Amino acid sequence: MEKPALHKPVMVDEVLEFLSPRRGDKVLDATIGCGGHAESILQRIQPSGILVGIDRDQSSLKIAKERLKDFDKLCRFAHANFSGLDAVLSDLGMDAIDAALFDLGISSFQLDDPLRGFSFEKDGVLDMRMDPSESTRASDLVNRLSRDELAGIIRDFGEERYAGRIAAAIVERRKKEPIKTTVDLAGIVKRAVGRKYAGQRLHPATRTFQGIRIALNRELENIETAMDKITGFLGAGGRLCVISFHSLEDRIIKNKFREFEKMGLGNIMTKKPVRPADNETETNPRSRSAKLRAFTVLGRQG
Ligand SMILES: C[S@@+](CC[C@H](N)C(=O)[O-])C[C@H]1O[C@@H](n2cnc3c(N)ncnc32)[C@H](O)[C@@H]1O
């Protein structure tokens, strides 16, 4: 089987500008993925400093470790959910860091692998676990939740206006046999609401897949928890950068940063989210929906 290509990191220059990693800094990459951003950060903090790289996905961590082996003295890797970043940092004996990056969602390495079941364009098992060591798969939600629960997930996390109709079609179909594959689910959605999407660029299953993925992996809860914890580790002058890929994530970040500012913790560095430049979206279409927001903790030293 063809190996999925490595993920191309988005807005690297912009991340470096706002994160401004310097020689000797301690930096948390809370979503290290294939290590693309981490590599650029390490080039700035070397020859000393520490980069802590967290990921929920062991196979991504393995790739990051291999990619960053030239910097291995500076790297600390953790297979963890970033909602537990406090435990990861404490275990490493770190009570303060200079900068933190969250590049949310999944990587193209994960999306392109049919065995992971994230994409309706690849025929694969309906899995969608960011951390494959967890036990519940997307197929469990799709085959077990009630119609109302499914409709709620698809509406709230997928922002799908035809959620009720899609949930009804899922429940109808699973009476015959369980829904097992990505292509199965995409077909059910397409038959249920395909006509409503006629003439649109968006595939009819896009929002349903997003909703199920977010619910299964508790993505929004994890982001909220991590944001509440991270400021406790950023000392005076600390920088926090978050890249989000859809409006639900971005809204949480926008509101959290406002809350931090109101609490007097520091300043929002991006009055509006920063978007990738045209030449980046041309060469990496997946960067199109990316939005970068940055915050700096009060008392930054020059
Ligand atoms: C967009 S990719 C990051 C790509 C990375 N910046 C790079 O340059 O290769 C997002 C990564 O975050 C991980 N991830 C998502 N949510 C997570 C969470 N709650 N805790 C830890 N890792 C998470 C995913 O498994 C994925 O590898």
The ligand as an SDF file (V2000), in Angstrom:
LIG
                    3D

 27 29  0  0  0  0  0  0  0  0999 V2000
   -2.0970   19.5790   12.1000 C   0  0  0  0  0  0  0  0  0  0  0  0
   -1.2170   18.2880   12.8440 S   0  0  0  0  0  0  0  0  0  0  0  0
    0.2750   19.0370   13.3890 C   0  0  0  0  0  0  0  0  0  0  0  0
    1.3380   19.0500   12.3530 C   0  0  0  0  0  0  0  0  0  0  0  0
    2.6750   19.5670   12.8450 C   0  0  0  0  0  0  0  0  0  0  0  0
    2.6310   20.9310   13.2720 N   0  0  0  0  0  0  0  0  0  0  0  0
    3.7500   19.3940   11.7830 C   0  0  0  0  0  0  0  0  0  0  0  0
    4.3950   20.3760   11.4260 O   0  0  0  0  0  0  0  0  0  0  0  0
    3.9310   18.2760   11.3090 O   0  0  0  0  0  0  0  0  0  0  0  0
   -2.0520   18.0650   14.3530 C   0  0  0  0  0  0  0  0  0  0  0  0
   -1.4720   16.9640   15.2370 C   0  0  0  0  0  0  0  0  0  0  0  0
   -2.0130   17.1500   16.5340 O   0  0  0  0  0  0  0  0  0  0  0  0
   -2.3460   15.9130   17.0990 C   0  0  0  0  0  0  0  0  0  0  0  0
   -3.4010   16.2000   18.0620 N   0  0  0  0  0  0  0  0  0  0  0  0
   -4.6500   16.6610   17.8260 C   0  0  0  0  0  0  0  0  0  0  0  0
   -5.3280   16.8170   18.9620 N   0  0  0  0  0  0  0  0  0  0  0  0
   -4.4740   16.4680   19.9660 C   0  0  0  0  0  0  0  0  0  0  0  0
   -4.5820   16.4300   21.3820 C   0  0  0  0  0  0  0  0  0  0  0  0
   -5.7190   16.7500   22.0100 N   0  0  0  0  0  0  0  0  0  0  0  0
   -3.5040   16.0660   22.0870 N   0  0  0  0  0  0  0  0  0  0  0  0
   -2.3290   15.7330   21.4770 C   0  0  0  0  0  0  0  0  0  0  0  0
   -2.1800   15.7180   20.1250 N   0  0  0  0  0  0  0  0  0  0  0  0
   -3.2430   16.0890   19.3970 C   0  0  0  0  0  0  0  0  0  0  0  0
   -2.7670   15.0680   15.9300 C   0  0  0  0  0  0  0  0  0  0  0  0
   -2.6120   13.6960   16.2250 O   0  0  0  0  0  0  0  0  0  0  0  0
   -1.8290   15.5550   14.8180 C   0  0  0  0  0  0  0  0  0  0  0  0
   -0.6800   14.7600   14.7440 O   0  0  0  0  0  0  0  0  0  0  0  0
  1  2  1  0
  2  3  1  0
  2 10  1  0
  3  4  1  0
  4  5  1  0
  5  6  1  0
  5  7  1  0
  7  8  2  0
  7  9  1  0
 10 11  1  0
 11 12  1  0
 11 26  1  0
 12 13  1  0
 13 14  1  0
 13 24  1  0
 14 15  1  0
 14 23  1  0
 15 16  2  0
 16 17  1  0
 17 18  1  0
 17 23  2  0
 18 19  1  0
 18 20  2  0
 20 21  1  0
 21 22  2  0
 22 23  1  0
 24 25  1  0
 24 26  1  0
 26 27  1  0
M  CHG  2   2   1   9  -1
M  END
$$$$
